[in-house]
Amino acid sequence: MSQTIRAGLFYFAVVLGAGFILGMFRVPFVVPRIGERWAELAEMPITAAVIYFAAGYLLRRYPDIRSPTRSLAAGFLALALTVAAELGLATVLQNRTLAEFVGSRDKVSGSVYIALLLAFAVMPRLRLSSHGARVHEHDDTAPRPERDADGPHPP
């Protein structure tokens, strides 16, 4: 399995797991006190922080994705998996059609959530500069000092 796919799966699992844990507190404890809209909005800065730190960890754990293309691929794979998981769980666990689920979303917190999903997809790319991004966009063909066309070079 390629490192980009592994990275996307890892990123998806970390952020979805954090969201699941946050939801375990939000639904029974916060929603009854302040309502669904405000509870979701209150959770979003925490989720944004999780996304930020998870993207940084992702780039350290999977150095092969430190290129603009691969980091975006990992982020968008994680986004696709997240959306599929959310829609799948909503239709199966809540016994709703897809249209009912989408229609039931709060307009305000739903809009912020969509923006957060887009940030989730691009965050590995945005964090590249602080994690030693590769200079060449086409990193598969770019010569590397340890194995360019002439062979290895001494330090």
N, C-alpha and C positions, 0 to 999 in steps of 0.2 A: 504494500500500500504506500502511495507516495506521501512524503512529509507534509505536503499541502493539505491532503485529505485528512491525515491524522491531526494536523493542527486545527483544521476546521471542526472536526469532531470533538477535540479537546475543548476548544473555545466554547462551542455549543453546550457541552456538558457542564462546564464550570458556571457559565452564566445562567443556564436553565436551572441548575441545582440551587444556586443562590436565590433565584426568583421563586423557586418552590419553597425554600425555607422562609423567605420573606412573606410569601403568601400564607404560610401556616400561622403567622402572627397577625398579618393584616386582616384576614377575613374574620376570625373569631374575636379579636381584641380591638382593632382600630375601626373597622367598618361600623360596628354598632354605636360607637361613640361619635364619629364625625361624618359618617356616610361614605358611600363607595367612591364617589368622585374625589373627595379630599383625601381619603385613605390611599387611593392609587397615586394621586399627585404627591403625597408625602413620601411614598415609597420610591418614587422615581429618582431623586438625587442619590439615594443609596444604590440603586441599580446602576446609575451612571458611574458611580465610583467603582463598583464591581467591574463594569465593562472596561473602564480605564485601566485598572490594575491587572485584570485578566489579560488584556491585550498586551501589556508590557511583559507579563510573565510568559505569554505565548511566544513572543519574539525571543525571549531568552531560552526557552525550552526547545524551540524549533528554529535554530538559526538558519536553516535552509530556506525559510520563507521570508527572509529579510530582503525582499525586492518588492517594488511597487505592485507588480502583477501578482505574485504569489501571496502577498499579504492581503490584497483585495480578494483573491480567490478564496482564501481561508475564511475571511470575514463574511463573504456572501454565501459560502457553503453553510456556515454557522447560522446565518440569517434564514436561509431556506429551511434548514432543519428546525429552527425555532418556530417559524410560522407554521410549518407542517405539524409539528408537535402540538402547538396551541390549538390550531383548528381541529386537529384530530381528537384531542382530548375534550375540547368543548362540545363537539358533536356526539362523541361517544358517552362521556360521563354526564353531560347535562341534557342528553336526549333532545338536542336541538338540531335543526337544519343549519347549514352553513349561513344561509341568508338571515335566519333568526339570530344567530350568534353575532354576526357583523352588525345587524340592526340594533342589537341590544347594547352595544358599546356606547359609553358616554361620549358625547361630542368633544368635550374639552379634554378629559384625561385620555381619550382615544387618540386625539390629534397629537398630544404630547408623546404618547406611547409610540406612535408611528415615527416621530422624529427621533426618539430614543432607539428604535429599531434600525433606522438608517445610520445613526451614530455607531451602533453596535457593529454594523457591517463594515464601516470604513475605519474604525478605531485602530485595528492593527496597522493599516497604512499610515494613519496620522501619527502613530507612535514610532514609526521607523527612524526618524531623525535622531531620536535619543537611544537607539539600539543598534547603531552601526549598519545602516542600510548599505546595500551593495551599490556601487557606482553605476554599473551597467544595468539597464533595464532588461536586456536579454541575457540574464545571468547564466543560462545554460551554455551559451556559446562564447561568453567573455573569457579571455585568457586569465588564468589565476597564477599568481607568482609561483606556487608550488608545482604547477603542472601546465605550463604553457607549451607552445609548439616546439620549443627547443629542449624540453625536458626540465627537470628540477634545477633550480639555481641555488648555489650556496648562499647563506645569509650574508 
